[in-house]
Amino acid sequence: MKKLLSLLAVIPLLTSAQSAGPTAVEKTLICDKTQNVLDVMMNGRFKETPVWGGEDETSRYGLLVNRETGTWTIIQFNKDTACVLGTGEGSRSMLSGKTV
């Protein structure tokens, strides 16, 4: 009975933490002309290759990966401007678990 009462006391804490809504986060992005960003990522020191792309109503998105080093970059771009949304190391396919 004591365990049950303890559990009942904790449930409101757990449910209130899960019901917190989305949070807006401000992030500084590096942006440049689309061609400049693609040249640096694909032909510069990173040597990354596009492996995925998608688009919404206003922008395109791309994931570039260097299969040898495992570096990756996610960009958002249009005809004129591209912004780096994120970069990192140790990329791997979520489907196969292998480096992409």
C-alpha positions as CSV (number, residue, x, y, z in Angstrom):
1,M,0.0,0.0,0.0
2,K,2.8,2.4,0.8
3,K,4.4,1.7,-2.6
4,L,1.1,2.4,-4.3
5,L,0.7,5.7,-2.5
6,S,4.2,6.7,-3.4
7,L,3.5,5.9,-7.1
8,L,0.3,7.9,-7.0
9,A,2.2,10.9,-5.6
10,V,4.8,10.8,-8.4
11,I,2.3,10.4,-11.4
12,P,1.3,14.1,-11.4
13,L,5.0,15.0,-11.7
14,L,5.6,12.7,-14.6
15,T,2.5,13.8,-16.5
16,S,3.1,17.5,-16.1
17,A,6.6,17.1,-17.5
18,Q,5.3,15.3,-20.5
19,S,2.5,17.8,-21.2
20,A,4.9,20.8,-21.5
21,G,4.4,22.2,-25.0
22,P,7.0,22.9,-27.7
23,T,9.7,25.5,-27.0
24,A,11.0,28.1,-29.4
25,V,14.8,28.2,-29.6
26,E,16.8,30.9,-31.3
27,K,19.9,29.7,-33.2
28,T,22.5,31.6,-35.1
29,L,22.8,30.2,-38.6
30,I,25.6,30.6,-41.1
31,C,24.2,31.6,-44.5
32,D,25.7,32.6,-47.8
33,K,24.9,32.4,-51.5
34,T,23.7,28.8,-52.3
35,Q,26.5,28.2,-54.8
36,N,29.2,29.3,-52.3
37,V,27.8,26.9,-49.6
38,L,27.6,24.0,-51.9
39,D,31.1,24.6,-53.2
40,V,32.5,24.7,-49.7
41,M,30.7,21.6,-48.6
42,M,31.2,19.5,-51.7
43,N,34.5,20.7,-53.2
44,G,36.2,22.3,-50.2
45,R,37.8,20.5,-47.3
46,F,34.7,18.6,-46.3
47,K,34.2,16.7,-49.7
48,E,30.6,15.9,-48.7
49,T,28.1,14.4,-51.2
50,P,24.3,15.0,-51.2
51,V,22.6,11.8,-50.0
52,W,19.1,13.1,-49.3
53,G,16.9,16.0,-50.3
54,G,13.5,17.3,-49.6
55,E,11.4,20.5,-50.0
56,D,8.5,22.4,-48.5
57,E,6.5,25.3,-49.8
58,T,9.4,27.8,-49.7
59,S,12.7,26.0,-49.3
60,R,14.7,22.9,-50.2
61,Y,16.7,20.8,-47.7
62,G,19.7,18.7,-48.2
63,L,21.8,16.2,-46.2
64,L,25.4,16.0,-47.4
65,V,27.8,13.3,-46.1
66,N,31.4,12.3,-46.5
67,R,31.3,8.5,-46.4
68,E,35.0,8.3,-45.6
69,T,35.2,10.7,-42.7
70,G,31.6,10.4,-41.5
71,T,31.1,14.2,-41.5
72,W,27.6,15.5,-42.3
73,T,25.9,18.8,-43.0
74,I,22.2,19.7,-43.2
75,I,21.4,22.8,-45.3
76,Q,18.2,24.7,-46.1
77,F,18.4,26.6,-49.3
78,N,16.6,28.2,-52.2
79,K,17.9,29.6,-55.5
80,D,19.8,32.4,-53.9
81,T,20.6,31.6,-50.3
82,A,21.7,28.5,-48.3
83,C,21.9,28.2,-44.5
84,V,23.7,25.5,-42.5
85,L,21.2,24.1,-40.0
86,G,23.6,21.6,-38.5
87,T,26.9,19.7,-38.9
88,G,28.6,16.8,-37.2
89,E,30.6,13.7,-37.3
90,G,29.8,10.0,-37.1
91,S,27.0,9.8,-39.5
92,R,25.3,6.4,-40.0
93,S,22.2,5.1,-41.7
94,M,19.3,4.6,-39.4
95,L,18.1,1.9,-41.7
96,S,21.2,-0.2,-41.8
97,G,23.3,1.1,-38.9
98,K,26.2,1.5,-41.3
99,T,28.0,4.7,-42.1
100,V,26.3,6.4,-45.0
